[in-house]
């Protein structure tokens, strides 16, 4: 299933999808395989300029919730993981 067709695709718009596609993430299965943190880091390493909201959006899409519904604890864990 392409990223644009993920049930919670309101998290990931065309720009996010293009960035993810550019780093080899094309489907929900790809996202599940690499996870939100690795996908975000791949986008960063590809010289795109994602905000932390992309990380939250990916995680929200994987959880099938809107990224604004992620708990503060989950957001903190995600930020710590990308800082490593």
C-alpha positions, -999 to +999 in steps of 0.1 A: +000+000+000+016+033-010+022+059+017-005+081+003-031+054+009-022+047+045-054+049+066-040+078+085-024+095+055-036+129+069-002+127+087+018+124+056+012+148+027+028+149-008+060+165+004+065+139+031+057+111+008+082+124-018+110+126+008+102+091+021+101+078-015+135+094-022+151+074+007+135+041-004+104+041+017+074+036-005+048+016+014+034+011+049+053-022+050+085-002+043+076+022+071+069-006+095+101-023+086+124+007+092+103+025+118+097+061+124+131+070+138+151+054+110+129+068+083+132+103+098+170+099+100+172+087+064+153+118+053+176+140+073+207+123+058+193+129+023+198+167+029+161+174+032+151+198+060+123+180+079+110+194+110+104+172+141+067+171+130+077+147+102+089+122+129+057+126+148+037+122+115+054+090+106+049+076+141+012+087+140+007+071+107+022+038+120-001+039+150-031+050+128-037+081+148-032+118+141+003+129+151-011+155+175-026+127+195+008+112+204+014+114+241+041+137+254+060+106+266+060+092+230+072+125+216+100+127+242+111+092+234+111+099+196+131+131+201+156+113+223+160+085+197+168+109+168+192+128+190+214+097+195 
